[in-house]
Amino acid sequence: MRARHLLALSGLLLGAVLGMPARAQEAPTTAAQELAKNARNPFAEFVKLPVQFTTGFGVGPRHRAGESINVQPVLPLSLSAEWDLIFRPSVTATYLPGPGAQFGLEDLQASLFLTPAGATKWIWGLGPIVQLPT
């Protein structure tokens, strides 16, 4: 008799749990969504410091690995309430193995973008790219 009551109670609890509507996962906060959006936006108004390491295999007569590191910071500057200036230099250092191994800087590049300060559906910017030989 007691086993029957436990079985009936278990069935009721299981039915209640399975019959409940599933709760949807809560949406991320607005601040988190905005941060994720700005992280992908090259014209966002915060400093970024991306660093890229690259390895090339089979370089030189002895087929060794060559290395390079590229640092390309994004530095925004607010010109007014309506316009921002984005400065984006690019510096790359490279190592080439071999009998006459070489290490040095590649050509320096700097980009300047004039872009509207307000975020809209379309993000755009205009400006020159300057390359300085090293």
ABEGO torsion letter per residue (X at the ends): XAAAAAAAAAAAAAAAAAABBBBBBBBBBAAAAAAAAAAABAABABBBBBBBBBBBBGBEAAGBBBBBBBBBBBBBBBABAABBBBBBBBBBBBBBBEABBBBBBBBBBBBBBBBBABBBABBBBBEBBBBBBX
